[in-house]
Amino acid sequence: MAEITTVVFDAFGTLLQDGPDHWRGALEGIIGQQGLAVAVEDLDREWLAASADFRARRSEPGAAFQSYASAWRESFAQAFQVLNLPGDAAAAADYWIENMAQRPAYPETAAALAAVSRNWQVVLLSNADDAFLDPVLERLNFPFAAAISSEAARCYKPNPELFRCLLRQLNLSPEEAVYVGDRQYEDVQGAGRVGMGTVWINRTGAELNPALPEPDYRIANLLELPALFGD
């Protein structure tokens, strides 16, 4: 990759912790808050099944935009119905959003952002509602050159329009920017579609999906980034 001026980061799963343990904790909180008689595994299964349609269609070209808040309310309502639970779907979605807003950064995040920012412009682009993205950005307390959410852009990764929105806003050519994310489908595929360089951060040693585009680079820790670009 030549003439890179800008490193663009995904948020959740890349800079911020967001894995199965966090999801389980959020569901346990919802069950406790509402006094629901259900195992967390059952609620997790039905909530994921209910939200599968949203995840499948949200990035399709021409799809009507739906916020996470709206989609999560619908998903919890469906899950509660399937499980015959007297749950409050709106309250459950609100709890999930508040929980997302408290996601901690990875241990190396602050140091990695500082190191990258010494030589490159640093930007954030995330599939997120502002209601849970803004609080975590405030806690990170890092001067991103720009921070763009799917809610603000009204589209989701891997839709290339979200990445084009970022490039237009910063007046960048695709060759000037590289995208760092933890998902091969949303991050590597989406950024690659518009010609941006791609870095897949794979902390768990997951196998590449051969049906999806390969990243230009693979790392296991954000502190590996500066060396990739010649620091």
N, C-alpha and C positions, 0 to 999 in steps of 0.2 A: 504494500500500500504506500503510495507516494503522496507527498504534499497534504498530509492529514493536518487539519487545523482544529478539528472539533471532535471530541469524544462524547457520545450520547449514551446515557445510562437508562436502562430499565430501573424501576423502583423495587417492587415487591418480588422477592426471590433473588434479587441481584444486589441491591444496596441494603434492603430490609428483609429481615427474616419473615418467612411466610410459608410454613410447611405443614404437614399433617398434624403435628403436635399443636400448632397454633389453632388450626381449624377445630380440632377436638376440644381444645380449651374453650373456644368460643361457643361451641354447641353445648358443652357442659354448663356454661354460664347461662345460656338461654333456657335449658331444661331446669336449672335451679331457680332462675328468676321467675319462671312461669309455673313452677311446681308440676311439671309434666311427668307422667308415669311412662317413661320410655327409655330404652337403652340408647346411649350415645351412638352406638354403631348402627342402630336402626334409623335414627334420625339422620345420621350422616348419609346412609345409603339412599334414603328417599329424597333428601334434599338435593343430593348430587344428581339423582335421576330426574328430578323435576327441573333442574337448571340446565340439563343437557341441551335442550332445544335452544335456549338463549345462547349458550356457548357456541353452538353450531352455526347459528344464523347471524350472530352479531357483527361479523366481519365481512359478510357477503356484500358485494357491490350493490348499491341501491337499497340496502336494507334500512328500514326505519330505525332511527337511533332509539335505544332504550337504556336508561341509566342502570347502573348496578343496583341502586336503591329500589327502583321499580321492579327489576327482574328478581331480586332477592325476596321482595314481598310476595310476588307471585309464586316463587319456588317454595317458600315456607308455607304458604296457604295450601299448595297442592300436597306437600309432604304431610302436613297436619291432617288433611282430609284422608289421605291414603292410610295413615296410621290411626285414624279415628281419635284424634287428640283435640282438646278444646284450646288450642294454642292461638295466640295473638300474632298473626303474621307480620303486621306492621311493627310491633314491638320487637319481634325477633330480628327483622331486618335492621332496625335501628341499633340493636345491641351488636349485631355483626359489624356494622359500620363503625361504631365506637371502638370495638375491639381491633379492627383493622387500623384505626387511627393511632393505636398504641404499639404497633409492631416495632420491635427494637431493631437497630442497625446491626449488621454483622460486625464482629470485633475489628476487622481491618478496614471498614468502610471509611472512617474519617481520615485515616492515614493515606489510603488509596486515592481519595478525592484530592487531598492536598498535594500528593505527588503528581497526579495527572495534571492538575491545574497549573503546575509550574511551567508547562510547555504547551498546553492545549486548552482551548476553550472547552468548558464542561457544561453539558446540557442534560436535562432529564426529560424523558418521554415515557409515559406510563398509561397502561390500561387501568383507569381508576376514576372514581368520582372525586371531585374536589373536596367533598366533605370528609373523606378519610386520607386523601393525599396531602392536603394543606397542613394538617397537624403534624404529620411525620416530617415534612420538609422544614417546618418551624423548629422541630427538635434537632434535626440534622444541622441546622444553622450554617449552611454552606451557600456561598453566593453563586448559585447556578446562573449562567448567562441567560437561560430560559428554562422554564418548567412547564411542559404541556401535558395535559391530561386528555384521555379519550373523551371525557365529558365536555371539555372546552372545544375540542376539535370535532365532536359529534361523530366519531367513528373509532373503530377498534383495530388494533393489530390482529392479524397481519395485513389488513387492508392497506395497500400501498399509499392511499390518500393520506393516511395519518402521518406517514414519513415525509410525503411531499409537503404537507402542511408545515412541518418543522423546517424543511429545507427552504421553503419560501419565506418563512418568518425570519430566518437568519441569513437569507441571501447566500445560501451555500450551494455548491454543486455536490452531487452525491459522492464524488471522488474525494471531497474534502472531509467527509464525515465517516466515522466508524461507530457502529452500534454494539453495545455490550448488554447481553441479556441472558437469562437462565433457561429460556425455552426455545427449542429448535423450531417449533411450529410458528409461534407468534413473533419471536425476535429475529432469529436467523432468517427465516423465510421472508418475513415482512420487510426487513431492511434490505435484504439481498434483492428483492424484487425491484427496488428503485436504484440499485447500483451502489448502495453504501457498503462499506466493509463491515464484516460481522465477526464478533467475538462471542463465543458460547462459554459462559462460566458454568462449569459442571462440577459442583462440590461433592456430588454423591457417586461419581463414577458411572453414571448412566450410559447405556449404549446409544449410539446414534441411530436414529430412525432412517433406514436406507431409502424410504419413500419421500423424505424431505431433503431440502438442500443442505449441504454440508457447510459449516462455518469456515471462515478464512483462518480463524485461530481458535484454539481451545485452551482454557485456563481452569485452574481449580481454586484460585485465590485472586482477589482483585489486585493485590500487590504485585502480581505478575505483569500488569498492564504496561507500565512505562517502558519496560524492556522490549515489548513487542514493537513499539513505534520508534525505537532508536534513542531512548533516554540513556 
